[in-house]
């Protein structure tokens, strides 16, 4: 547990998991609550394979994105500052799709908004390893 979680400034991993699990069953957040965080670093410009496996979908897909621009989570109207503890992995990223076998997410300039919680549960792709194994 990091310092900011210990002092109650940022929610703990367990608090984040519980918050995501409160989402309706079958939703993306509920699915993400079942997965471990695998990327703790700031993901800008990383290659990240998103978690697209059952039970999220009937058929598994491989979608690799590059997070380009972070977007803060909008606060409810009239709320000036996020209450404590602040959410871990809040906000979203504008990402470029660099590999995909999903028909709705083509490669070639296609951009998607991806929740930070989803990126944090993705798999970092090492380009050098990916190129030598293909």
C-alpha positions in Angstrom: 0.0 0.0 0.0 1.4 3.4 -1.0 1.7 6.4 1.3 -1.3 8.2 -0.2 -3.5 5.2 0.3 -2.3 4.8 3.9 -3.2 8.3 4.8 -6.7 8.0 3.1 -6.0 10.4 0.2 -6.4 7.8 -2.5 -8.6 4.7 -2.1 -6.9 1.4 -1.5 -6.8 -1.4 -4.0 -9.5 -3.2 -2.0 -11.7 0.0 -1.9 -11.3 0.4 -5.7 -12.3 -3.3 -6.3 -15.3 -2.9 -4.0 -16.4 0.3 -5.8 -16.1 -1.3 -9.2 -17.9 -4.5 -8.0 -21.0 -2.3 -7.0 -21.7 -1.7 -10.7 -24.4 -3.9 -12.2 -23.4 -7.4 -13.1 -22.5 -7.6 -16.7 -21.1 -4.1 -16.8 -17.5 -3.2 -17.7 -16.8 -1.9 -14.2 -18.2 -5.1 -12.6 -16.0 -7.2 -14.9 -12.9 -5.0 -14.1 -13.5 -5.6 -10.4 -12.6 -9.3 -11.0 -9.2 -8.5 -12.6 -5.9 -7.6 -10.9 -4.2 -4.3 -11.6 -1.2 -5.1 -13.8 0.0 -1.6 -14.9 0.7 0.8 -12.0 2.8 3.3 -14.0 1.5 6.3 -16.0 0.4 4.6 -19.2 0.9 7.4 -21.7 2.6 6.1 -24.9 2.7 2.5 -23.7 1.4 -0.4 -25.8 -1.5 -1.9 -23.8 -3.5 -5.0 -24.7 -7.0 -4.5 -23.2 -8.7 -7.3 -21.2 -11.3 -8.6 -23.8 -11.8 -12.2 -22.7 -14.9 -14.1 -21.5 -17.0 -13.3 -19.5 -16.7 -9.8 -20.9 -17.5 -11.1 -24.4 -18.5 -14.4 -25.7 -15.4 -14.6 -28.0 -12.0 -13.3 -26.9 -10.5 -10.4 -28.8 -7.1 -8.8 -29.0 -7.1 -5.1 -28.9 -3.9 -3.2 -28.4 -4.0 0.6 -27.8 -1.6 3.5 -27.1 -2.9 5.9 -24.5 -2.4 9.4 -25.9 -4.3 11.9 -23.8 -5.6 11.7 -20.2 -9.1 13.0 -19.5 -10.1 13.7 -15.9 -13.4 12.3 -14.7 -16.1 14.9 -14.7 -17.4 15.8 -11.2 -21.1 16.2 -10.6 -22.5 19.7 -11.1 -21.9 21.9 -8.1 -19.0 19.7 -6.8 -15.7 21.6 -6.9 -13.3 18.9 -5.7 -13.4 15.1 -5.6 -14.1 13.8 -2.1 -11.6 11.8 -0.2 -10.4 9.2 -0.6 -9.9 10.0 -4.3 -10.5 7.2 -6.8 -7.7 5.1 -7.9 -7.4 4.8 -11.7 -10.1 7.5 -12.4 -10.7 9.3 -15.6 -10.1 7.9 -19.1 -7.6 8.0 -21.9 -8.0 8.9 -25.6 -6.2 5.9 -27.2 -5.1 5.0 -30.7 -5.9 1.4 -31.8 -2.7 -0.1 -33.1 -3.8 -3.8 -33.3 -7.2 -5.3 -33.3 -9.1 -8.4 -34.4 -12.4 -6.9 -33.2 -14.6 -5.8 -36.1 -15.8 -2.7 -34.4 -12.3 -1.4 -33.4 -10.3 -1.1 -36.7 -6.6 -0.2 -36.8 -5.5 2.8 -38.9 -6.2 6.0 -37.0 -9.2 4.8 -35.0 -9.4 6.5 -31.6 -11.3 5.1 -28.6 -11.9 6.4 -25.0 -10.7 3.8 -22.5 -11.3 4.0 -18.8 -8.1 4.2 -16.8 -9.3 1.3 -14.6 -9.4 -0.8 -17.8 -5.9 0.2 -18.9 -4.6 -0.5 -15.4 -5.9 -4.1 -15.8 -4.5 -4.5 -19.3 -1.2 -6.2 -20.3 1.8 -4.0 -21.3 3.1 -5.1 -24.7 6.8 -5.1 -25.4 7.1 -4.2 -29.0 10.6 -5.9 -29.4 9.2 -9.2 -28.1 6.0 -8.9 -30.1 8.0 -8.3 -33.4 10.4 -11.2 -32.8 7.7 -13.7 -31.9 5.5 -13.1 -35.0 
